[in-house]
Amino acid sequence: MKQSSIDSSGRLALPFYAAKELGGRPLELASHSPGHLLLIDPENKVQLAGRLGDIALVDLMSFFNMFRKTGVLCLELKGGRKEIYFKLGEIVFATSTFAEEHLCEILYDQGKLDRDALHKARQLAGSQAQIGKCLVEKKIVTAKDLWLASRYQVEVSIYNLFLATEGSFYYQEKEVEEDQAVRLSASTQNLIMEGLRRIDERALFMRQIRSLEAIPMPTDKEPGSLSEPEGALLEVIGRGRLNVKSVLRRSGVAELEGLRLLHQLIGKGLVRMEDAPTFTVGGDIGEMLKVFNGVLVLLYRRIAENNPRFSDELRNFLRAVPSPFSYVFRDVALLDDGSVDGGRVLANLAGLEERDKKKLLAEALTELVYMECHAARRDLGNAASAELLQRVQEIPRRIKNILERKS
């Protein structure tokens, strides 16, 4: 994290993103010591703040539950932001900027939306509640499917919190709107216990499964007596070479339940795991990726220094791009340096003619670069971003030369 110092005149230079969020509001000195400084907005008070790691999330949630607190716990985590809403100590709602926890993604993972419907749902404007209402009105999902997905969304967002080891938090006392509350299947204490149990159970399953990108393959062993869920999962596995993530999506089961079933099938000798195929990215496509990634890394590094939430923007952008670019970026995660995973992209382009691969890749990555250029102007200003944008102007010429080569 970028450090700031108080100068000899008592001035403190805040990082750009913090100053922008605080705006010009007057702040009061609430608390200080040789090791900390707490300034608060008297109109928007924060009652508790700190860093995960210094205090455990379980202890925080237990504290709010024990003292029957009503308010919002906001968490800034690596890769996203979450808000947990408490009412008299019980968790009643949660929001998340993690793309995999978006309502549409939950419905897709549960098999309630196909890929085309998922893409159309992502284009709908408004909050997740408004999107959900629209999906029901258009009869894309049923009201029951939406209710179950909404409840599961809140619960899985909370369970996934227990995997976080780094980040910051703050708590504000405020009332929770009645229409926000979701009737969960368990109390806060039970959610905490279930979250801890899930971490241990998932770790056990993944020792055999290894990765969500790994390929489960049926063996020659006769199935014998299987439960209905086991048989259904084995049938999906037998359809073709799908990675674990795709198998779980097509089977329509929740991730942990699907991993449990897969673990059982492996234990019965009915399924074996193969490593995910590796794609060697060379030739013209490899050169194109090198050109784009060089600029993407540079842009990401400079922008992220001023805006630590930029990675959230990128994740959301990749999941909301229109067709056909959505096929290029399907299940693609940017690497820590901001570059694109070439192997994953190449896997998505499999089956296309070489010329079509190059053309589609160039157009998709150009969209990503232009998005980051816009962010650079916004977060760095015109003067500071000018040098970066000059580098970007070299890309069209270099990519055009590659596209015009004869395969």
Secondary structure, 3 states (H helix, E strand, C coil): CCCCCECCCCCECCCHHHHHHHCCCCCEEEEEECCEEEEECCCCCCCEEEEECCECHHHHHHHHHHCCCCEEEEEEECCEEEEEEEECCEEEEEEECCHHHCHHHHHHHCCCCCHHHHHHHHCCCCCHHHHHHHHHHCCCCCHHHHHHHHHHHHHHHHHHHCCCCCEEEEEEECCCCHHHCCCCCCCHHHHHHHHHHHHHHHHHHHHHHCCCCCEEEECCCCCCCCCHHHHHHHHHHCCCCCCHHHHHHHHCCCHHHHHHHHHHHHHCCCEEEECCCCCCCCHHHHHHHHHHHHHHHHHHHHHHHHCCCHHHHHHHHHHHCCCCHHHHCCCCCCCCCCCCCHHHHHHHCCCCCHHHHHHHHHHHHHHHHHHHHHHHHHHHHHHHHHHHHHHHCCHHHHHHHHHCCCC
